[in-house]
Amino acid sequence: MGEQVEIVDVGPRDGLQAQPKLLSTADKLELIARLVDAGVKRLEVASFVNPKRVPAMADADAVLAGLPRREGVKYIGLVLNEQGLERALATSVSQLNCAAVTTDSFCLRNQGRPAAEMLDVIALMARRARDAGRFFGVTIAASFGCPFEGEVAPATVVGIAQRLHDMGVDEIALADTIGVAVPSDVTRLVELVRPRIGATPLRVHFHNTRGTGIANVYAAVQAGVRIVDASCGGVGGCPFAPGATGNVGTEDVLYLLHRMGYDTGVDVEKIIATAKWLEGPLAAPMQAAVSRAGLFPKPRAA
């Protein structure tokens, strides 16, 4: 048994939110059930946002109502403002995640507020979630670069992380929202952030837009990160970030980690089968490399 790395499959939310074809609630629940059956213990399943802006998430309440209940499995709902938080608190979702953004241009498009104002709102939301007994994590979007303002200074990310730690959030994630980071960027930022957030768990979220996603996962794990976002089949994207194509594929991350000797508790063959199934509802091929190329060595036939 190797050292544990936790996989958070964000496919049911981040993976589906910008797809050309909208999945039915039944298909979303089938995807979630398949991921749970594969051993995934944390899944991002819905976002409580304006359905006019993100039509793919219009059925968030129905998805939450139909989730399979399994011991040890935790479901995450994305909330971007106070209204979304109240909607989420009215459901049974056990974990909430919000987004802080490094630049005003992106934050205004994503959440309708400048970045500094959004941090003030997050502080209020964190207290509200804590009072309600809910886990509340925050992702720092565009940690490595902004689609509108370009390079983002590491000091900006470190400052946001420090403030989130001071708020007492339960988890902080560094997100390469538009897939511009390279491993040296990841190593440097993790090394700068970790001393500033104490025991707060650090998570990473990479997009494979420019083919560096899996290398960035490697760099993060080598730097000590033990919570990694991924999306079955490599689907994903952000409606408000031009060029933010698919997340790093869950099966690609599993192949990397398992071959390196890490334990995830997730069955990669079932993830591949799920990715191949997902091609049907989405009417599109999956982008993850391992689903296309297969495992090595090839699994023995039963």
N, C-alpha and C positions, 0 to 999 in steps of 0.2 A: 504494500500500500504506500503510494507516494504522498508527498505533501499536497494538501488540498488547495484547489483553486475553485472558487465559486463562479458558476456561469449564470448570468442573468439573461434570459432570452427576451429580447425586446421586439421580436418579430410581430406579435399580435397587435402591437401599438405602433412603434416607430417603423416597423417593416411595412405596415399596410397603409399608413396615413397618406402617402402620396402616390399610391399605385393608380394607374389609369383605370383599372377595373375595380369596382367596389365589391368586397366580399359580403355575402349574407351573414347575418348573425349566426346562423347554423354552421356555416363554414368556419367562421372565427372560433366558435366553440369546439369544433372538430379539431382545428389546428392546436388550440390550447390543450385539449385532452391528449392529443398525440405527443405533444412536448412533455406534458406531465408524465405520461406513460414511459417516455424515454429517460426519465429521471431528473428532469429540470425542476428545481425546487423554488426558484424565483422567476416570475414572468411579469413583464410589463404588458398589461392587457387592454388598457383603455386610456383615453384622455378626456377630461371633462372640460371641453372647449366649445366655442360657438360652432354648431354644426354647419352654419352657412360658410364659415371659413375653412373648416376641415370636414367635409361631408362623410369621409370614411369613418369618422368617429361618432357619427350621429346616434348610433345604437349603444353607446357606452353603458347606459343603465341596464339595458336588456342583456348585454354581455355579462355584466357583473352578477345579474340575477341568475344566470345559467351556468356559472362556473362550476367545474367539478371540485368537490371538497375532498381533499386528501390531506392526511396528517403530514405536517412539516412543509407543506407547499404554501408559499406566500405570493400574493398577487399585488401588483403595483399599479396605481392609477396616476396619470399625469395631471397636475393642476397648475394653471398659469396665472390665476388671479383669485380674488376672494370669492367670486361667484362660483368658480370651478371647485374651490375648496369646500364650500358649503354643499354643493351637489355630491361631492365625493364622500363627505362625512355622513350623508344620508344613506349611503350604501354600506355594504359589509367589507369593502376593500380594506385590507389590513395595513398596507403601506402606501404612502403618498410620495410623489417626487415632483419637485418644482424645478424651474430653470432660471438661473441667473445668467446674464449675458455680458460679455466683456466690452461691447461697444454700443453706443447709442443707436446707430443706424440699424443694426440687427434687432436690438431689443424693441425699438419702436415698431418694426414690422412684425415681430414675433408676439409681443405682448402689449404693444400700444403705449409704452412708457419709456422714458430714458433709463439707462442702466442703473444710475444711482437711486432713482425713485423706486425702481423695481426691487432693489435690495431692502429699502425701507418696508415695502409691502411684504417681502419674504419674511422679515423679522416678525411682523404681525401674524402672518400665516403660520409660522413655526410655533409661536405661542399658542395659537388657536388649536393646532394639531396636537400639541403636547397636552393641552388641557383636555382634549377629547381622547387621549390615550392612544394616538396613532403615530406610527413611525413616520418621520418626515425627513426625506433626503433632498439634496439639491445638486443638480448638474450645472456645472459652469460651461455654458454653451460657447462655441467659438474660442476655446482655450488656446488654440494654436494658430488661428487665423480667421478673419472675418470676410464674408463674401462681398462686403461693401467698403470696408475700411482697410483691408489688407492685413499686414502684419500686426500681431497683438503682442505687446511687451510682456514677458514673463512676470514682471513686477505687478502688472495689472491683475493677472490671475492669482498671484500670491496674496495680494491685498484682498481680493474677493474671498478667497479661501479662508483667510484669517478672520474676516468678519463673519463668515458662515459658522466657523468654529466657535466664535464668541457668542453667537446666537444659540448655540447648543443643538444644531441640527444633528440628525442621527447618522448621516453619511454624506460624503462629498464626492462627486464624480467630475473628472476632467474629460471633456468631450471635444473630439476633433470633428466638428459638425460638417465641415466641407472637405475632409480628407486631404489636408495639406501637410500634415506632420510627417517627419521622418524620425527614425529611432533616436537619434541624438537629441532632438527636441523633446521627446518623451522622457528620456533619462534625465535631462536637465530639469524639466518642469516638475517631475515627481520628486527629485532630490530637493528642489526649492520649497515645494508645498508641504511635504511630510513633516518637517520640523515645526511648521507653523500650525498644525491642526491636532497635535497631541495624539490621543488615542482614537480620534474620529476615523472610522473606516474610510479608505480611499478606493474609489472605483474608477474604471476607465471605459470610455466609449469611443470606438473608432469607426470611421467610414473608410471604405476601400476605394474611394473615388479615383485616386492616382496610383493604386496598386501597392500602397505601403501599409495597409491596415494590419496584415498578419505580422509584418516586421515590427510594427508598433506595439502589438500585443506582446511579442517576445521581449521587447525592450522594457515594457511596463512590468512584466512578471520578473524579469531579471533584476529590476530595481526594487522589487519587494511587494508590488501590488498583488492582491489575492482575490480581487473581485473584478470580473471582466464581462462587459456587455457583448452580446453577439445576437445575430438574427438568422434563424433557420433559412438556409438557401441563399443567404446574402442579400435578402430584399431590404429595402429601406429608402429613406430620403426625407427631406424637410420641405414642406410647401413654401416656406418663407426664406429659404436659403438656396439661391440659384446654384446648380451644380452639385448639390448634396445628394449624391447617388448612394447606392446600397451600403448597408452596414457590413462589417466583417462577418463572414458566414460562421454560424455556430459549428458546423461540421469541420470547417477549416481550423478554427480555434481548438476544437477537441483533438483533431489529428496532431496538431503541433504539440499541445500539452501532454497528451498521452504518450507520444513518442519520446518526449523529454522526461517522462517518468512521473508526471503530476497526476493526481487523482481528481476527477471532477464528479464522479457518481452519475455521469450521463452516458447513455448508450449511443455511440456515434452511428452505428448501423441503423438504429431507429430514427435518428435525426435525418440521415440520408433518405430513408424511406419517406419520411414526412416531407422533406424538400421535394421529392419526386411527386408526391401526392399534391403538393401545393401548386405545382405547375398547372394542374387542371383547373382549379377555381380561379387562378390568376390569368390563365390563358397566356402564359409566358414562361420561357425557360429560366431556371435558377442560375444565379451568377457564381455561387460558391464553387471553388475549384474541386473540392473533394467529392461533391455530388456528381461532377462531370467525369472526373478521372477515376474515382473509386478509391478504396483503401489499399494500403500496402502494409504487410503482405495481404493478399486476397483472403477474406474469411473462408474457412472450410465449410463445405456444404454440410447441412445437418444429416 
